[in-house]
Amino acid sequence: MNQILDKLQMIEHEVSDIKTNMATKQELEEVKQNFTTELEDIKANMATKRELEEVRNRFTKEHSR
């Protein structure tokens, strides 16, 4: 009987460790959504090198007149 109780306690401890160290699918989805949102914000607010070069060229042309 003591062996069974010991084994159950060991299993309970292992399950507790698993719960502590594992993420739920919902948590993973939230992280994914946060990264996706941040990436979209970065894309929306960043200029491409081509756009930057166009602005630089316009600025140079306007100030060389």
Contacts in CASP RR format, 6 or more apart in sequence:
PFRMAT RR
TARGET T0000
AUTHOR 0000-0000-0000
METHOD contacts of the structure
MODEL  1
MNQILDKLQMIEHEVSDIKTNMATKQELEEVKQNFTTELEDIKANMATKR
ELEEVRNRFTKEHSR
23 31 0 8 1.000
47 55 0 8 1.000
END
